[in-house]
Amino acid sequence: MLHRARWNPDFANNRQQDAHDAFQSFMDQCDEVDAGALRSLVAYIPMSAAEFRRSPARASTPYNQIFGNLQIVRTTCTNCQAISQRYERAHSHSLSLAKEDQNELDVLFTEHLGREPLDGDWLCAQCQTRGHGIKSTEVLHWPPVLVTTLKRFAFDRITGASEKIQRYIAYPMHFPLAPGITYHLRAVIEHQGGSSGGHYVASVRTDDNSWYLFNDESRPRRIPIPLDVLRIQAYTLFYESVSYTHLRAHETVLDLVCRLLLE
């Protein structure tokens, strides 16, 4: 954290920053480091960080082995039925809260990976018509650690102001997201406040399945009733694959941070 300005110059000061933006900047900086390592190889073709994010090599880095998703995005033109597709790698999912009747995490994920109509600016490369596209996303590889951010901050086009969506979104302790893939809640980041400012706190499950509240205004304290964690107005959720929990025999970065903070 002392070198956070290296991730992004915007983090060089003491102003409040968005937790999701911080995570994204840290992951992007990891891309920069890995791309630089590849460029240092004599026989390797020079590669920018942007090119590295699209390359197969990115999946081999340690942080992508933990957070990396592989998904395929298909776009279908409803006018000529042409289908285009591309592979994407990502290390988190951002879920829209635009529909007020969707208040459960699994419903939001279904919507996130479902069929999305494209607006009038989309152009079909085959028939050259605009606004007749449908986009769908399929996850081919789910990560050991799933990072999900709820888009609580929205821009109001009428007022020109940013607003925070305050409604509660239900999320489970155990999340069976796909056949054979179940996640166990590991941490919850909460933003306390409104669109103009606020404060971040984190509830984290340690390796002995105890839950602790981390708040930089006080010392970490144990959460006596674990189910209370499910009542938080979550902003970012960290889920750990149950199979990953059972297989790993080493101390994770999250475990190390928790241990150091609790000492």
Secondary structure as a PSIPRED ss2 file (coil, helix, strand):
# PSIPRED VFORMAT (PSIPRED V4.0)

   1 M C   1.000  0.000  0.000
   2 L C   1.000  0.000  0.000
   3 H C   1.000  0.000  0.000
   4 R H   0.000  1.000  0.000
   5 A H   0.000  1.000  0.000
   6 R H   0.000  1.000  0.000
   7 W C   1.000  0.000  0.000
   8 N C   1.000  0.000  0.000
   9 P H   0.000  1.000  0.000
  10 D H   0.000  1.000  0.000
  11 F H   0.000  1.000  0.000
  12 A C   1.000  0.000  0.000
  13 N C   1.000  0.000  0.000
  14 N C   1.000  0.000  0.000
  15 R C   1.000  0.000  0.000
  16 Q C   1.000  0.000  0.000
  17 Q C   1.000  0.000  0.000
  18 D C   1.000  0.000  0.000
  19 A H   0.000  1.000  0.000
  20 H H   0.000  1.000  0.000
  21 D H   0.000  1.000  0.000
  22 A H   0.000  1.000  0.000
  23 F H   0.000  1.000  0.000
  24 Q H   0.000  1.000  0.000
  25 S H   0.000  1.000  0.000
  26 F H   0.000  1.000  0.000
  27 M H   0.000  1.000  0.000
  28 D H   0.000  1.000  0.000
  29 Q H   0.000  1.000  0.000
  30 C H   0.000  1.000  0.000
  31 D H   0.000  1.000  0.000
  32 E H   0.000  1.000  0.000
  33 V H   0.000  1.000  0.000
  34 D H   0.000  1.000  0.000
  35 A H   0.000  1.000  0.000
  36 G H   0.000  1.000  0.000
  37 A H   0.000  1.000  0.000
  38 L H   0.000  1.000  0.000
  39 R H   0.000  1.000  0.000
  40 S C   1.000  0.000  0.000
  41 L C   1.000  0.000  0.000
  42 V C   1.000  0.000  0.000
  43 A C   1.000  0.000  0.000
  44 Y C   1.000  0.000  0.000
  45 I C   1.000  0.000  0.000
  46 P C   1.000  0.000  0.000
  47 M C   1.000  0.000  0.000
  48 S C   1.000  0.000  0.000
  49 A H   0.000  1.000  0.000
  50 A H   0.000  1.000  0.000
  51 E H   0.000  1.000  0.000
  52 F H   0.000  1.000  0.000
  53 R H   0.000  1.000  0.000
  54 R H   0.000  1.000  0.000
  55 S C   1.000  0.000  0.000
  56 P H   0.000  1.000  0.000
  57 A H   0.000  1.000  0.000
  58 R H   0.000  1.000  0.000
  59 A H   0.000  1.000  0.000
  60 S H   0.000  1.000  0.000
  61 T C   1.000  0.000  0.000
  62 P H   0.000  1.000  0.000
  63 Y H   0.000  1.000  0.000
  64 N H   0.000  1.000  0.000
  65 Q H   0.000  1.000  0.000
  66 I H   0.000  1.000  0.000
  67 F H   0.000  1.000  0.000
  68 G C   1.000  0.000  0.000
  69 N E   0.000  0.000  1.000
  70 L E   0.000  0.000  1.000
  71 Q E   0.000  0.000  1.000
  72 I E   0.000  0.000  1.000
  73 V E   0.000  0.000  1.000
  74 R E   0.000  0.000  1.000
  75 T E   0.000  0.000  1.000
  76 T E   0.000  0.000  1.000
  77 C E   0.000  0.000  1.000
  78 T C   1.000  0.000  0.000
  79 N C   1.000  0.000  0.000
  80 C C   1.000  0.000  0.000
  81 Q C   1.000  0.000  0.000
  82 A C   1.000  0.000  0.000
  83 I E   0.000  0.000  1.000
  84 S E   0.000  0.000  1.000
  85 Q E   0.000  0.000  1.000
  86 R E   0.000  0.000  1.000
  87 Y E   0.000  0.000  1.000
  88 E E   0.000  0.000  1.000
  89 R E   0.000  0.000  1.000
  90 A E   0.000  0.000  1.000
  91 H C   1.000  0.000  0.000
  92 S C   1.000  0.000  0.000
  93 H E   0.000  0.000  1.000
  94 S E   0.000  0.000  1.000
  95 L E   0.000  0.000  1.000
  96 S E   0.000  0.000  1.000
  97 L C   1.000  0.000  0.000
  98 A C   1.000  0.000  0.000
  99 K C   1.000  0.000  0.000
 100 E C   1.000  0.000  0.000
 101 D C   1.000  0.000  0.000
 102 Q C   1.000  0.000  0.000
 103 N C   1.000  0.000  0.000
 104 E E   0.000  0.000  1.000
 105 L H   0.000  1.000  0.000
 106 D H   0.000  1.000  0.000
 107 V H   0.000  1.000  0.000
 108 L H   0.000  1.000  0.000
 109 F H   0.000  1.000  0.000
 110 T H   0.000  1.000  0.000
 111 E H   0.000  1.000  0.000
 112 H H   0.000  1.000  0.000
 113 L C   1.000  0.000  0.000
 114 G C   1.000  0.000  0.000
 115 R C   1.000  0.000  0.000
 116 E E   0.000  0.000  1.000
 117 P E   0.000  0.000  1.000
 118 L C   1.000  0.000  0.000
 119 D C   1.000  0.000  0.000
 120 G C   1.000  0.000  0.000
 121 D C   1.000  0.000  0.000
 122 W C   1.000  0.000  0.000
 123 L E   0.000  0.000  1.000
 124 C C   1.000  0.000  0.000
 125 A C   1.000  0.000  0.000
 126 Q C   1.000  0.000  0.000
 127 C C   1.000  0.000  0.000
 128 Q C   1.000  0.000  0.000
 129 T C   1.000  0.000  0.000
 130 R E   0.000  0.000  1.000
 131 G C   1.000  0.000  0.000
 132 H C   1.000  0.000  0.000
 133 G E   0.000  0.000  1.000
 134 I E   0.000  0.000  1.000
 135 K E   0.000  0.000  1.000
 136 S E   0.000  0.000  1.000
 137 T E   0.000  0.000  1.000
 138 E E   0.000  0.000  1.000
 139 V E   0.000  0.000  1.000
 140 L E   0.000  0.000  1.000
 141 H E   0.000  0.000  1.000
 142 W C   1.000  0.000  0.000
 143 P C   1.000  0.000  0.000
 144 P C   1.000  0.000  0.000
 145 V E   0.000  0.000  1.000
 146 L E   0.000  0.000  1.000
 147 V E   0.000  0.000  1.000
 148 T E   0.000  0.000  1.000
 149 T E   0.000  0.000  1.000
 150 L E   0.000  0.000  1.000
 151 K E   0.000  0.000  1.000
 152 R C   1.000  0.000  0.000
 153 F E   0.000  0.000  1.000
 154 A E   0.000  0.000  1.000
 155 F E   0.000  0.000  1.000
 156 D C   1.000  0.000  0.000
 157 R C   1.000  0.000  0.000
 158 I C   1.000  0.000  0.000
 159 T C   1.000  0.000  0.000
 160 G C   1.000  0.000  0.000
 161 A C   1.000  0.000  0.000
 162 S E   0.000  0.000  1.000
 163 E E   0.000  0.000  1.000
 164 K E   0.000  0.000  1.000
 165 I C   1.000  0.000  0.000
 166 Q C   1.000  0.000  0.000
 167 R C   1.000  0.000  0.000
 168 Y C   1.000  0.000  0.000
 169 I C   1.000  0.000  0.000
 170 A E   0.000  0.000  1.000
 171 Y C   1.000  0.000  0.000
 172 P C   1.000  0.000  0.000
 173 M C   1.000  0.000  0.000
 174 H E   0.000  0.000  1.000
 175 F E   0.000  0.000  1.000
 176 P E   0.000  0.000  1.000
 177 L E   0.000  0.000  1.000
 178 A E   0.000  0.000  1.000
 179 P C   1.000  0.000  0.000
 180 G C   1.000  0.000  0.000
 181 I E   0.000  0.000  1.000
 182 T E   0.000  0.000  1.000
 183 Y E   0.000  0.000  1.000
 184 H E   0.000  0.000  1.000
 185 L E   0.000  0.000  1.000
 186 R E   0.000  0.000  1.000
 187 A E   0.000  0.000  1.000
 188 V E   0.000  0.000  1.000
 189 I E   0.000  0.000  1.000
 190 E E   0.000  0.000  1.000
 191 H E   0.000  0.000  1.000
 192 Q E   0.000  0.000  1.000
 193 G E   0.000  0.000  1.000
 194 G E   0.000  0.000  1.000
 195 S C   1.000  0.000  0.000
 196 S C   1.000  0.000  0.000
 197 G E   0.000  0.000  1.000
 198 G E   0.000  0.000  1.000
 199 H E   0.000  0.000  1.000
 200 Y E   0.000  0.000  1.000
 201 V E   0.000  0.000  1.000
 202 A E   0.000  0.000  1.000
 203 S E   0.000  0.000  1.000
 204 V E   0.000  0.000  1.000
 205 R E   0.000  0.000  1.000
 206 T C   1.000  0.000  0.000
 207 D C   1.000  0.000  0.000
 208 D C   1.000  0.000  0.000
 209 N C   1.000  0.000  0.000
 210 S C   1.000  0.000  0.000
 211 W E   0.000  0.000  1.000
 212 Y E   0.000  0.000  1.000
 213 L E   0.000  0.000  1.000
 214 F E   0.000  0.000  1.000
 215 N C   1.000  0.000  0.000
 216 D C   1.000  0.000  0.000
 217 E C   1.000  0.000  0.000
 218 S C   1.000  0.000  0.000
 219 R C   1.000  0.000  0.000
 220 P C   1.000  0.000  0.000
 221 R E   0.000  0.000  1.000
 222 R E   0.000  0.000  1.000
 223 I C   1.000  0.000  0.000
 224 P C   1.000  0.000  0.000
 225 I C   1.000  0.000  0.000
 226 P H   0.000  1.000  0.000
 227 L H   0.000  1.000  0.000
 228 D H   0.000  1.000  0.000
 229 V H   0.000  1.000  0.000
 230 L H   0.000  1.000  0.000
 231 R H   0.000  1.000  0.000
 232 I C   1.000  0.000  0.000
 233 Q C   1.000  0.000  0.000
 234 A E   0.000  0.000  1.000
 235 Y E   0.000  0.000  1.000
 236 T E   0.000  0.000  1.000
 237 L E   0.000  0.000  1.000
 238 F E   0.000  0.000  1.000
 239 Y E   0.000  0.000  1.000
 240 E E   0.000  0.000  1.000
 241 S E   0.000  0.000  1.000
 242 V H   0.000  1.000  0.000
 243 S H   0.000  1.000  0.000
 244 Y H   0.000  1.000  0.000
 245 T H   0.000  1.000  0.000
 246 H H   0.000  1.000  0.000
 247 L H   0.000  1.000  0.000
 248 R C   1.000  0.000  0.000
 249 A C   1.000  0.000  0.000
 250 H C   1.000  0.000  0.000
 251 E C   1.000  0.000  0.000
 252 T C   1.000  0.000  0.000
 253 V H   0.000  1.000  0.000
 254 L H   0.000  1.000  0.000
 255 D H   0.000  1.000  0.000
 256 L H   0.000  1.000  0.000
 257 V H   0.000  1.000  0.000
 258 C H   0.000  1.000  0.000
 259 R H   0.000  1.000  0.000
 260 L H   0.000  1.000  0.000
 261 L H   0.000  1.000  0.000
 262 L H   0.000  1.000  0.000
 263 E C   1.000  0.000  0.000
